[in-house]
Amino acid sequence: MSSLVAGLCQVAVLLMLLAAVYLPFGNYLAQVLSSPRHWRVERWMYRIVRVDPDTEQRWGVYAAGVLGLSFVSVALLYLIQRIQPLLPLGFGRGVDGDTIPPAMAFNTAVSFVTNTNWQSYVPETTYGHAVQMLGLTVQNFVSAAVGIAVAAALIRGFAGGGTGRVGNVWVDVTRAVTRVLLPISFVAAIVLVAMGAAMSLRAGVDISGVDGARHTLALAPSASQESIKELGTNGGGIFNANSAHPFENPSGGSDLLEILLMLLIPVCLTRAFGVMVRDTRQGGVLLGVMGLLWGGLLAVAWWAEAHPNGPAALAAGGSLEGKEVRFGIPSSVLFEVSTTGTSTGAVNSMHDSFTGLGGGVALLNMLLGEVAPGGVGTGLYGILVVAVVAVFLAGLMVGRTPEYLGKKLGRREVTASAISILAMPTLVLLLSGLAIALPSTGAALGNGGAHGFSEVLYAYASGSNNNGSAFGGLTVTSDFFESTLGVAMLFGRFVPILAALALAGSLAAQRRVEPGAGTLPTDGALFGVLVAGTVVIVAALTFFPALGLGPLAEALA
């Protein structure tokens, strides 16, 4: 079977699996986010933290809960890393002896709490199992749950009837963990173990190489982290090779499962949105926009990797550098487009080795705002703020009333949406420009010219979008990169969250009005094209000069 046919079959199977679970799982997500009933274990947890689960909050209180939970999480994760020598299962790992430097501990704490999972270290030689399980894996659950909670709050803003309440952050985060993330990741981890993924508390296993020399292969409880890192669109690997490592992703079957886990919640949240606003066609339109962008970028990247320009790649029949032969070009490209479109950041191939155009697709996927289909929760509230701007622009152009789902879109709503959209471009361009201007950055680059510029641009696009993947040629272990990437991750995460919650609060304070003759229809293909166009135009106007200096220049060279 040719590589093309095999790749098309994989895409077809993936789409059929997503179609099969879309309605039941999307309906289940809506039920989780709207049910008045609490599980017994959840009530027990509420009593411990002294929370009244039946009290709904205004957006300011909800936002304070998100920020407070995240601040405490950063502090605790930083502390866990710094005391690694005192923890069991440390195996003497670290950077300076068996310790973690302050800048690296800060960067890693921010990275995992913001759902970025940017890793400026080699995991199997830096962190022991205790830090991986008690610190990093816990935040994979919590950070994903926060994204779902914020999306739920914004949905309630559209569905609410003038109360100004957007839900209870502690209930939303708890339910996201206990009813969605934990059970699915538990089952997925068992399936991954059955497929050959490693699950061990040993430090490693000694082997003899073909040359007779003795080597130690690192081991880890990777299956349990692999499942939640994909399901929660986190992405940080327990091995340095990430999902290209056979202990994390041993076969084509596990590769397909991991891609499915990445896409599962972001795709099905569009159904939950439609159910909760009592118009499932609205969710279908957003899903169509996501699918159009995802499919288009997949086609471009696949073509670019299958039709390279270099003589070595031409002789090989495709761009195979940095790709696992057990996956090949189709699976590598499918993983690349899915991981950068969902804010996951996991990799089963090295994005730095892709062609100029193929690597540019990964970069563009992030610069579009990661709404194809976006991260867990973040993709939905990201595309909803774009939809608000699209409705407002359409109203300006044709003189129609700027309303969306029965809510008036005035200055406050559009301002909040604009802040959410512009936060990422501001961070990417300012910090990339600062890094390029510093003479010390030249020593950190693995490549010069257009590709070297792309490495820096990719790093800050990844950090600001909370993706976490990287062009591996850039060395980011200096205090400058550790600190500025930490700032990019913090502001790239929480500025859009605060803007989305402010939008939710403003919408929740309004009563829904019936659509009139001047209301723009938002449940059809025309509105979907308008939203997709807004996504593309905003990115094109903002980033075209930077893309022209990086991946486009490299592709045309």
C-alpha positions, 0 to 999 in steps of 0.5 A: 500500500502506498504512503498516500493511500495509507495516509488517507486511510488514517485520516478517514479512520480518524474522522470516522472515530470523531464523527462517532463520538461527536454527538454522545460525548458532546452531549455528555460534556454539556450535561457535565457543565450544566447538571445541578447534581454533584457526585459524592466525591465532589461534595467531599472535595468542596467541604475540604476547600470550604466551597459552596458548590451551589453558589454561582459567581460573577465574572470577577469572582470567577476570574479571581478563582482562576488566577488564585488557583494558578498562582498557588499551582505555580508556587507549589510546582516550583517548590516541588522542583526545588526540593527534588533531592529530598523526594523519593524516586529522584535517582540523583537527577538534576542539572547542577548535581541533583538540583533544578536551577531557579530560572528553569524551575520558574519556567517549567512551573509556569509552562505546565500551569499554563498548559504550555509544557514548554521543556528547556531540559532533557526530562529523563535526565533532569526530573525523577518520577516523583516530580513528574507524577506529583508535579507535572502530571497533576498540572496536566489535569488542572491546567486542562480543567481550567481551560474547560471551565473558562469555556463553560463560563463564556458559554453561560454568558451567551446562554444566560438570562440577565443574572450576570452569573457565569457559574462556579469556577471550583465546580467547573474545574472539579467536574472537568477533572473527575467526570472528563479528564480522569476517567478517559485518561485512565482508560487511554493509559491502559490501552497505551500500555496494551499497545506497548507504551512503558509504565515503570517506576524503575530508573532504567534498564541496562542493555548491550548494544550491537557493538557489545557496549553497555547502555542504560535505557531510561524508563518512566511511568510514561503511559499515564502521562502520555494519555493526559498530555494528549487528552488535555492538550498539554504536550510535555513528554516524559522523554526528550524525544516526546511522542517520537520515543517508542516508550511513549508512542510505540506503533501506528495504532498508538499514534492514531489514538494519541491524535484522537485524544488531542482532537477529542475534547476541542471538537466535541466542545462545539457540540456542547456549546450548541446544546447549552445555547439551545441551537446545535447549528451554532456549534456546527458552524464553529466546527465547520470553521475549525475543520476547514482550517485544519484540513487546509493546513493538513493538505499544504503541509502534506504536499510540502513534505512529499514534494521537497526541493533538496537533492537528498530529500528528492532522492529519498522520495520525500522529506524524511529527515527528523521523521520516524520511519514507522510513521512516515510522512503522512502520520508525521504531518497529521500529528504536526497539524493536530498538535499545533492546531490544538495547543498540545505541542507534543511531537512524533517528528522534529518540526525543525527538520520539516521543509520551509513550507511544512514547518511554516504550516506548524508556525502558521497554525499557532499564529492563527490563534490555535482555533483549528480546533484549539486546545481544551477549552481554549479553542472554543473560547478563542473562536467565540471571541473571533466570532464576536469580532466577525459579527461586529465587522459584518454589522459595520459593513452592511448596517445590520444590528451587531447581535450574536445568539440574542446578545447585543455586542457593544463597546465592552464586548468588542473591546474584550474580544479585541484584547483577547485576540491582540494579546498573542500577536503583541507578545510574539512580535515584541519578544521575538524582536527583542530576542533577535536584536540581542547579540547573544541570540546568535550563539543560541541559534542552530541555524542562520538566515531565514531558518534561524529567524523562524526558530526564534519566531516559533519559540515565542509563538509557541510560548504565547499560544501555550503550545510548547512545541519547538524548532529544536535548533534554538538553545533556550537554557539561558536566563533570558530565554527562560524568563522571557518565555515564562512571561510569554506563557503567563500573559499569553494564557491569562490575558485572553482568559481574563478578556474572555471572562469579562466578555462572559460577564458582560453577556451574562448581564444581558437578557436574550432578545429575539432576532429581528429583521436586521439580525445577521444569521449566524447558523449557516455557511455564510457566517462560517466563511466570515469567521474563517476569513476573520481568523485568516485576515487577522493573522495575515495582516499581523504576521505576514512580514514576519512570515516573509522573513522566515518560513516563506523566504526559506521555502522560496530559497 
